[in-house]
Amino acid sequence: MPWRPESLMSQRLEFVEAVLHRAPGQSIRDICRRVGISERVGHKWLARFGAGGPAALADRSHAARRGAGAPGALGGLSTLAVWWIRLGIRPERIERGAPQQNGAHERMHRTLKAETTRPPSATVGAQHQRFERWRRTFNERRPHEALANTPPSDHYTRSARPLPPRLPLLEYPADVELRRVTSSGTINWRTTRFFLSTTLAGEYVSLRETADAEWTIAFGPLTLGVYSASALAFHEALAWTPGTA
Protein backbone atom coordinates (compact mmCIF):
# COMPACT_ATOMS: atom_id res chain seq x y z
CA MET A 1 0.00 0.00 0.00
CA PRO A 2 1.45 3.43 -0.87
CA TRP A 3 2.66 5.54 2.00
CA ARG A 4 0.67 8.65 2.87
CA PRO A 5 3.18 11.00 4.53
CA GLU A 6 2.38 14.58 5.44
CA SER A 7 4.52 15.92 2.64
CA LEU A 8 6.36 14.83 -0.48
CA MET A 9 9.62 15.76 1.22
CA SER A 10 9.05 13.33 4.09
CA GLN A 11 8.00 10.61 1.64
CA ARG A 12 11.22 11.06 -0.29
CA LEU A 13 13.33 10.98 2.86
CA GLU A 14 11.57 7.83 4.06
CA PHE A 15 12.10 6.22 0.68
CA VAL A 16 15.84 6.97 0.72
CA GLU A 17 16.11 5.67 4.29
CA ALA A 18 14.29 2.48 3.28
CA VAL A 19 16.71 1.94 0.38
CA LEU A 20 19.83 2.63 2.44
CA HIS A 21 18.73 0.23 5.17
CA ARG A 22 16.94 -2.38 3.09
CA ALA A 23 17.11 -6.04 4.04
CA PRO A 24 19.48 -8.38 2.19
CA GLY A 25 17.91 -9.50 -1.06
CA GLN A 26 15.39 -6.66 -1.12
CA SER A 27 15.62 -4.63 -4.32
CA ILE A 28 15.00 -0.95 -4.96
CA ARG A 29 12.21 -2.00 -7.30
CA ASP A 30 10.45 -3.73 -4.38
CA ILE A 31 10.64 -0.58 -2.27
CA CYS A 32 9.37 1.57 -5.15
CA ARG A 33 6.36 -0.70 -5.51
CA ARG A 34 5.72 -0.60 -1.77
CA VAL A 35 5.66 3.20 -1.62
CA GLY A 36 3.67 3.53 -4.83
CA ILE A 37 6.19 5.24 -7.12
CA SER A 38 7.78 4.21 -10.41
CA GLU A 39 11.30 2.85 -10.41
CA ARG A 40 12.44 5.78 -12.53
CA VAL A 41 11.16 8.28 -9.95
CA GLY A 42 12.87 6.31 -7.21
CA HIS A 43 16.23 6.43 -8.96
CA LYS A 44 15.76 10.15 -9.61
CA TRP A 45 15.32 10.75 -5.88
CA LEU A 46 18.35 8.62 -5.08
CA ALA A 47 20.45 10.54 -7.62
CA ARG A 48 19.38 13.87 -6.15
CA PHE A 49 20.06 12.64 -2.62
CA GLY A 50 23.50 11.40 -3.64
CA ALA A 51 24.37 14.71 -5.29
CA GLY A 52 23.13 17.07 -2.58
CA GLY A 53 21.91 15.22 0.48
CA PRO A 54 18.42 15.65 2.00
CA ALA A 55 18.10 19.27 0.83
CA ALA A 56 18.29 18.13 -2.79
CA LEU A 57 15.03 16.19 -2.36
CA ALA A 58 12.99 19.39 -2.04
CA ASP A 59 10.79 20.43 -4.95
CA ARG A 60 12.56 22.53 -7.54
CA SER A 61 10.92 25.57 -9.06
CA HIS A 62 10.12 25.67 -12.77
CA ALA A 63 12.54 28.56 -13.13
CA ALA A 64 15.35 26.54 -11.55
CA ARG A 65 14.67 23.64 -13.87
CA ARG A 66 14.74 25.91 -16.91
CA GLY A 67 17.98 27.50 -15.76
CA ALA A 68 19.68 24.17 -15.18
CA GLY A 69 19.55 23.19 -18.97
CA ALA A 70 18.39 19.42 -20.66
CA PRO A 71 17.02 17.62 -17.36
CA GLY A 72 19.05 14.46 -16.89
CA ALA A 73 22.01 15.80 -18.86
CA LEU A 74 25.01 14.79 -16.76
CA GLY A 75 27.67 17.49 -16.85
CA GLY A 76 25.66 19.44 -19.41
CA LEU A 77 26.25 16.75 -22.04
CA SER A 78 23.88 17.00 -24.98
CA THR A 79 23.07 14.34 -27.56
CA LEU A 80 25.32 16.22 -29.99
CA ALA A 81 28.18 16.24 -27.46
CA VAL A 82 27.84 12.48 -27.01
CA TRP A 83 28.01 12.10 -30.81
CA TRP A 84 31.17 14.24 -30.92
CA ILE A 85 32.85 12.18 -28.21
CA ARG A 86 32.11 9.02 -30.17
CA LEU A 87 33.93 10.68 -33.10
CA GLY A 88 36.96 11.51 -30.93
CA ILE A 89 36.10 15.20 -30.55
CA ARG A 90 36.32 16.91 -27.17
CA PRO A 91 33.47 19.41 -26.64
CA GLU A 92 34.43 22.63 -24.88
CA ARG A 93 31.97 24.81 -23.01
CA ILE A 94 32.13 28.31 -21.63
CA GLU A 95 31.60 28.80 -17.92
CA ARG A 96 28.04 29.25 -16.73
CA GLY A 97 27.05 32.88 -16.54
CA ALA A 98 30.07 34.02 -18.55
CA PRO A 99 28.75 34.97 -22.02
CA GLN A 100 31.77 37.23 -22.53
CA GLN A 101 33.84 34.08 -23.12
CA ASN A 102 31.85 33.57 -26.30
CA GLY A 103 31.80 37.19 -27.39
CA ALA A 104 32.79 36.70 -31.04
CA HIS A 105 30.11 34.08 -31.57
CA GLU A 106 27.44 36.24 -29.92
CA ARG A 107 28.51 39.21 -32.05
CA MET A 108 28.20 37.13 -35.23
CA HIS A 109 24.66 36.07 -34.29
CA ARG A 110 23.66 39.66 -33.66
CA THR A 111 24.95 40.67 -37.10
CA LEU A 112 23.17 37.71 -38.72
CA LYS A 113 19.83 38.67 -37.19
CA ALA A 114 20.21 42.35 -38.05
CA GLU A 115 21.07 41.71 -41.70
CA THR A 116 18.75 38.82 -42.54
CA THR A 117 15.64 38.93 -40.34
CA ARG A 118 14.76 42.61 -39.93
CA PRO A 119 12.26 42.67 -41.46
CA PRO A 120 11.70 38.93 -42.03
CA SER A 121 11.02 37.64 -45.53
CA ALA A 122 7.49 36.88 -46.68
CA THR A 123 8.12 33.16 -47.24
CA VAL A 124 10.34 30.42 -45.83
CA GLY A 125 12.01 29.98 -49.23
CA ALA A 126 12.85 33.66 -49.50
CA GLN A 127 14.21 33.70 -45.94
CA HIS A 128 16.40 30.70 -46.71
CA GLN A 129 17.85 32.48 -49.75
CA ARG A 130 18.72 35.51 -47.58
CA PHE A 131 20.53 33.25 -45.10
CA GLU A 132 22.46 31.59 -47.91
CA ARG A 133 23.52 34.91 -49.44
CA TRP A 134 24.64 36.15 -46.04
CA ARG A 135 26.58 32.96 -45.34
CA ARG A 136 28.49 33.21 -48.63
CA THR A 137 29.27 36.88 -48.07
CA PHE A 138 30.37 36.31 -44.46
CA ASN A 139 32.61 33.35 -45.31
CA GLU A 140 33.92 34.15 -48.77
CA ARG A 141 33.92 37.92 -49.33
CA ARG A 142 33.70 39.93 -46.12
CA PRO A 143 37.12 40.79 -44.60
CA HIS A 144 37.53 39.92 -40.91
CA GLU A 145 39.75 42.02 -38.70
CA ALA A 146 40.78 38.97 -36.64
CA LEU A 147 42.02 37.35 -39.88
CA ALA A 148 44.12 40.31 -41.08
CA ASN A 149 41.17 41.60 -43.11
CA THR A 150 40.79 38.42 -45.13
CA PRO A 151 37.67 36.21 -45.41
CA PRO A 152 37.46 32.91 -43.51
CA SER A 153 37.45 30.93 -46.76
CA ASP A 154 41.10 31.93 -47.34
CA HIS A 155 42.05 30.01 -44.19
CA TYR A 156 39.76 27.00 -44.42
CA THR A 157 41.12 23.57 -45.26
CA ARG A 158 39.05 20.42 -45.44
CA SER A 159 39.72 17.96 -42.63
CA ALA A 160 41.88 15.01 -43.56
CA ARG A 161 39.69 12.82 -41.34
CA PRO A 162 36.48 11.79 -43.15
CA LEU A 163 33.17 11.38 -41.39
CA PRO A 164 32.73 7.61 -40.89
CA PRO A 165 29.53 6.01 -42.19
CA ARG A 166 29.05 4.58 -38.70
CA LEU A 167 29.99 5.95 -35.32
CA PRO A 168 33.05 4.05 -34.05
CA LEU A 169 32.79 2.10 -30.82
CA LEU A 170 34.53 3.63 -27.85
CA GLU A 171 37.63 1.76 -26.72
CA TYR A 172 37.95 0.75 -23.09
CA PRO A 173 40.78 -0.92 -21.14
CA ALA A 174 40.50 -4.63 -20.49
CA ASP A 175 40.45 -4.20 -16.70
CA VAL A 176 37.14 -2.30 -16.48
CA GLU A 177 33.56 -3.51 -16.36
CA LEU A 178 31.10 -2.23 -18.95
CA ARG A 179 27.43 -1.43 -18.53
CA ARG A 180 24.95 -0.17 -21.10
CA VAL A 181 22.82 2.82 -20.12
CA THR A 182 19.12 2.03 -20.33
CA SER A 183 16.54 4.11 -22.17
CA SER A 184 15.59 5.68 -18.83
CA GLY A 185 19.19 6.78 -18.16
CA THR A 186 20.07 4.17 -15.52
CA ILE A 187 22.65 1.38 -15.31
CA ASN A 188 22.37 -1.95 -13.55
CA TRP A 189 25.25 -2.52 -11.16
CA ARG A 190 25.60 -5.61 -9.02
CA THR A 191 22.42 -5.71 -6.92
CA THR A 192 21.16 -2.20 -7.63
CA ARG A 193 20.35 0.27 -10.36
CA PHE A 194 21.08 3.98 -10.33
CA PHE A 195 20.53 6.99 -12.56
CA LEU A 196 23.23 8.56 -14.76
CA SER A 197 21.73 10.48 -17.67
CA THR A 198 19.08 10.00 -20.33
CA THR A 199 21.49 11.64 -22.77
CA LEU A 200 23.68 8.52 -22.55
CA ALA A 201 20.83 6.09 -23.26
CA GLY A 202 22.10 3.18 -25.34
CA GLU A 203 25.78 4.01 -24.74
CA TYR A 204 28.31 1.90 -22.83
CA VAL A 205 30.09 3.27 -19.77
CA SER A 206 32.98 1.75 -17.86
CA LEU A 207 33.34 1.14 -14.12
CA ARG A 208 36.70 0.81 -12.41
CA GLU A 209 37.12 0.16 -8.68
CA THR A 210 39.30 2.92 -7.19
CA ALA A 211 38.63 2.39 -3.47
CA ASP A 212 36.73 0.04 -1.23
CA ALA A 213 33.13 0.01 -2.52
CA GLU A 214 33.79 3.01 -4.80
CA TRP A 215 33.77 2.89 -8.58
CA THR A 216 34.84 5.51 -11.11
CA ILE A 217 32.44 5.70 -14.05
CA ALA A 218 33.57 6.95 -17.47
CA PHE A 219 32.14 7.46 -20.92
CA GLY A 220 35.12 6.86 -23.18
CA PRO A 221 37.78 9.47 -22.32
CA LEU A 222 35.37 11.43 -20.11
CA THR A 223 35.21 10.53 -16.41
CA LEU A 224 31.66 11.14 -15.24
CA GLY A 225 32.00 10.64 -11.50
CA VAL A 226 32.20 8.15 -8.65
CA TYR A 227 29.58 5.70 -7.44
CA SER A 228 29.66 4.71 -3.77
CA ALA A 229 28.14 1.28 -3.23
CA SER A 230 27.93 1.79 0.54
CA ALA A 231 26.02 5.08 0.26
CA LEU A 232 24.15 4.13 -2.93
CA ALA A 233 25.13 7.54 -4.27
CA PHE A 234 26.66 8.80 -7.50
CA HIS A 235 28.76 11.98 -7.32
CA GLU A 236 29.45 13.89 -10.51
CA ALA A 237 33.15 14.66 -11.09
CA LEU A 238 33.88 15.41 -14.75
CA ALA A 239 37.45 15.00 -15.99
CA TRP A 240 39.12 14.18 -19.31
CA THR A 241 41.72 11.47 -19.56
CA PRO A 242 45.09 13.11 -20.31
CA GLY A 243 46.25 12.74 -23.90
CA THR A 244 42.77 12.21 -25.35
CA ALA A 245 40.76 14.43 -27.70
FENBELCOR-V386795 format. One record per backbone hydrogen bond with DSSP energy under -1.0 kcal/mol. NH is the residue of the N-H (numbers start at 1). CO is the residue of the C=O. Records with the same first field share a line. If there is no record, write none. Layout:
BEGIN
NH->CO + CO
END
This chain:
BEGIN
11->7
12->8
13->9
14->10
15->11
16->12
17->13
18->14
19->15
20->16
21->17
22->19
26->23
31->27
32->28
33->29
34->30
35->31
37->32
42->38
43->39
44->40
45->41
46->42
47->43
48->44
49->45
50->46
51->47
52->48
53->49
56->53
57->54
58->55
65->61
66->62
67->63
68->64
69->66
73->70
74->72
76->73
77->74
82->78
83->79
84->80
85->81
86->82
87->83
88->85
89->84
98->95
101->98
102->99
103->100
106->102
107->103
108->104
109->105
110->106
111->107
112->108
113->109
114->110
115->111
116->112
117->113
127->123
128->124
129->125
130->126
131->127
132->128
133->129
134->130
135->131
136->132
137->133
138->134
139->135
140->136
141->137
142->137
144->150
147->144
148->145
149->144
153->139
154->151
155->152
177->207
179->205
181->203
182->186
185->182
187->194
189->192
192->189
194->187
196->185
197->185
201->198
202->181
203->200
205->179
206->218
207->177
208->216
210->214
211->214
214->211
215->227
216->208
217->225
218->206
219->222
222->219
223->239
224->217
225->217
226->235
227->215
228->233
229->213
232->228
233->228
235->226
237->224
239->223
241->221
244->241
END
